[in-house]
Structure formats: structure tokens, C-alpha cells
Amino acid sequence: MVTDMIALRGNLMIALKRFVLLGALWVALTSNDPAAWPVGLLTVAAATMLSLRLLPPAAHRVRLITLVGLVPGFLAGSLRGGIDVARRAFDPRMPLSPGWLAYLVRLPSGAPRAALGGELSLMPGTLAAGEDGRAIYVHCLDLDQPHDEAIAAEERRIGAGLGLPLDDRRRPPS
């Protein structure tokens, strides 16, 4: 009973935060025009309910400070990826051995996996292109590169940044 009350309070706080954020966006978009407030109130309430339906509160919460800690790795990966693609575009002698890699994921579904997919798309020569619940499918420009190790390191970095301990073993296929 107490845990249900705590969960309800947490969900109400998340709904309130989303309502305030969407309300602030509405005020900014309408230049705080009082004539837009009635429509805005209804729109923001509907958008809040829709956001809760499409992205329900999760057991693992993402905090702003955690995201800030992931920014340096994100920027470095983006820069490396851009340089690698530019080199491959301008130097036809660069090796290409394109193909698909199925990486067994340890991160839970939702935002952590979406973050990993985004990071993989910034890594040199890789593009995350879907998942099946246990594996992320990655298209690689050069399968001869050690992508498994790079993806595992990125997964550990994201897991640590989000406070999600990952065991050293990758999950076996189910």
C-alpha cells in the first residue's frame, strides 16, 4: 500500500514536471498572449496526457547532471565519426568492407538503448538501424574494425553515466 502511494506520488510529480515544461513552451511560442491561455491550458493538458501514454515514467530516471557527464564522449564520438567518414569519402584507397553486426545488448529497453543507438550512429563508420529486443543491429562501413569492443565500451560508458550497472557477461540469446 505504501509503495503504491509512493509510486503514485512519483508519477504525479513526473506529470506535473511535464505539464510545467510544456506550459512554458506554450507561453514561449505564443509570446505570453493572454488570449492564448484557454486554448493553451487544454492543449498542454492533452499533450501531457499523450506524453505520459507514449513515454510512461520509467524505473530508471535520467537526470540532467548525468546527461551533462555524457556530453564529452558524445562530442568526441561525433568528431571522430565525421573525420572518418570524410576520410573515406575523399580517399578511395580507404578500406571498405560493409555489412551488418548484431550486438547483444545489456542495457534495458527505452531511453538507455536509444542513447546507445544514437551514440553508435556517431561512432566512426557505424549506424544503428534497429533492434529486436535483445540485439541492436548496426551497419558498419568496415567489418574488419573491432566494432564489438567499441560498442561494448560505449555501452559501459552509457550504463555508468545513467547509473545502470552492467555485468561483464553479455546476455545469451533467448
C-alpha positions in Angstrom: 0.0 0.0 0.0 2.8 2.4 0.9 4.8 1.6 -2.2 1.7 2.2 -4.3 1.3 5.6 -2.7 5.0 6.4 -3.3 4.7 5.3 -7.0 1.5 7.4 -7.4 3.2 10.4 -5.9 6.3 9.9 -8.2 4.0 9.6 -11.3 2.1 12.7 -10.3 5.4 14.6 -9.9 6.5 13.5 -13.4 3.2 14.5 -14.9 3.4 17.9 -13.1 7.0 18.5 -14.4 5.9 17.6 -18.0 2.9 19.9 -17.7 5.1 22.8 -16.5 7.7 22.2 -19.2 5.0 22.0 -22.0 3.3 25.0 -20.5 6.5 27.0 -20.6 6.9 26.0 -24.2 3.4 27.2 -25.0 4.0 30.5 -23.3 7.2 31.0 -25.3 5.5 30.1 -28.6 2.6 32.4 -28.0 4.6 35.3 -26.6 2.6 35.0 -23.4 -0.5 36.3 -25.1 -3.4 36.1 -22.6 -5.8 35.3 -25.4 -3.9 32.0 -26.0 -4.1 30.8 -22.3 -7.5 29.0 -22.5 -6.5 27.1 -25.6 -3.0 26.6 -24.2 -4.3 25.1 -21.0 -6.3 22.5 -22.9 -3.5 21.8 -25.3 -0.9 21.5 -22.6 -3.1 19.1 -20.6 -3.7 17.0 -23.7 0.0 17.0 -24.6 0.9 16.0 -21.1 -1.5 13.0 -21.1 -0.2 12.0 -24.5 3.4 12.2 -23.4 2.6 10.0 -20.4 0.9 7.5 -22.7 3.7 7.5 -25.3 6.6 7.7 -22.8 5.5 6.3 -19.5 7.6 7.0 -16.4 10.4 4.5 -16.2 12.1 2.8 -13.3 15.4 4.4 -14.3 15.3 8.1 -14.4 17.6 10.3 -16.5 19.0 13.3 -14.6 20.3 16.4 -16.2 23.7 16.1 -14.5 24.0 12.6 -15.8 23.4 13.8 -19.4 26.0 16.6 -18.9 28.5 13.9 -18.0 27.9 12.1 -21.2 28.4 15.2 -23.4 32.3 14.9 -23.8 32.1 11.4 -25.1 29.2 12.3 -27.4 31.2 15.2 -28.9 34.4 13.2 -29.2 32.5 10.4 -31.0 30.8 12.8 -33.3 34.1 14.4 -34.2 35.8 11.0 -34.8 32.8 9.8 -36.9 32.8 12.9 -39.0 36.5 12.8 -39.7 36.4 9.0 -40.5 33.5 9.5 -43.0 35.2 12.5 -44.6 38.5 10.5 -45.0 36.6 7.6 -46.6 34.8 10.0 -48.9 37.9 11.8 -50.1 40.4 8.8 -50.2 39.2 6.0 -52.4 42.0 3.8 -51.0 40.4 3.6 -47.6 39.2 0.1 -46.9 35.5 -0.7 -47.1 34.0 -4.0 -46.0 30.4 -3.0 -45.3 28.0 -5.3 -43.5 25.7 -5.8 -40.6 26.6 -6.6 -37.0 24.1 -7.9 -34.4 25.3 -6.7 -30.9 23.7 -8.4 -27.9 22.7 -5.5 -25.6 22.9 -5.4 -21.8 21.2 -2.0 -21.4 17.5 -2.1 -20.6 14.9 -1.1 -23.2 13.8 2.5 -23.6 16.0 5.6 -23.1 19.3 3.8 -22.3 19.1 1.8 -25.5 18.0 4.8 -27.5 21.1 6.6 -26.2 23.3 3.8 -27.2 21.8 3.7 -30.7 22.4 7.4 -31.0 26.0 7.1 -29.9 26.6 4.2 -32.3 25.4 6.3 -35.2 28.1 8.9 -34.3 30.9 6.4 -34.0 33.2 6.2 -37.0 31.7 4.0 -39.7 28.6 2.7 -37.8 24.9 3.3 -38.0 22.4 1.8 -35.5 19.5 0.6 -37.6 17.0 -1.2 -35.2 16.8 -3.8 -32.6 14.8 -6.9 -31.8 14.6 -6.8 -28.0 17.9 -8.4 -27.3 20.3 -7.2 -30.1 21.0 -3.8 -31.7 21.6 -4.1 -35.5 24.5 -1.9 -36.6 25.5 -1.2 -40.2 29.3 -0.9 -40.4 31.4 0.5 -43.3 34.3 -1.8 -42.4 33.5 -5.1 -40.6 37.3 -5.7 -40.2 37.4 -3.0 -37.5 36.9 -4.0 -33.8 33.3 -2.7 -33.6 32.3 -5.2 -30.8 34.8 -3.8 -28.4 34.0 -0.2 -29.2 30.3 -0.8 -28.8 30.8 -2.6 -25.5 32.9 0.3 -24.2 30.2 2.8 -25.3 27.5 0.6 -23.7 29.5 0.6 -20.4 30.0 4.3 -20.5 26.3 5.0 -21.1 25.4 2.5 -18.4 27.7 4.0 -15.9 26.5 7.5 -16.8 22.9 6.5 -16.2 23.7 4.6 -13.0 22.9 1.2 -14.6 25.4 -1.4 -13.5 26.2 -3.9 -16.3 27.6 -7.3 -15.7 30.7 -8.3 -17.6 28.8 -11.0 -19.4 26.7 -10.3 -22.5 23.2 -11.9 -22.3 22.9 -15.1 -24.2 20.3 -15.2 -27.0 16.9 -16.3 -25.7 
